[in-house]
Amino acid sequence: MARMTKEELREDPILERVQQTLNFVQSNARWIALGVAAVIILIAGVIMINRSRVRAETDAAQLLSAGQQLYLQGNYAESESQLQQLLDMHGASRAAAQAWIYLADGLAAQERREEALAAYESAGGRGTTPIIRAAAARGRGTVLEDLEQFGEASKAYEEAAGVETIFQVDDLLGAARTALQAADPARAQVLLEQAQAIKATGRSVNRAKIQFYLSQAEAALSK
């Protein structure tokens, strides 16, 4: 194979680009080193943030578990303390939505109904899962019913029934019951017919309740 002359080497475009690159690196070595250091610092920062998030999620889960256990033991004051600590420190964690539900349930159990309503609103308005939103709506329905705000309670129960859970028929029954208490038998009848259409119920207790409330609605509509 014939060797390239010096003139040909000087005119070779690939070698020329290599030489230009080497010259650029030599001329800008300081700035390139700073750029590499910045990238390394950025990567290290991302790793530290991810580790911090993992720790935060772990801490939040532990506080949630402690709050749940205290709630189930009926120790609502201590449960509230644990859950509030979780929300103050890790309000953006995955555990936060569940913490709001347990906090609201504990407040409702202590008949601190206005505070409970606010907590349920926080739980349901955080872009959480449908199950959490249904639980929050169901909780609002219960508290509003205790406050004898039956029309609003019926709407809250119906909102909960909009999510397919094991409580869907019960939620519709709650919506119908409070509609009757709000003197709205036509709404109650529609809700009860929806409950009848859900074949997943199979429980005789539910069927009996549906018929009971239907008879009340039909009696009120016939007057």
Disulfide bonds with the S-S distance in Angstrom:
none
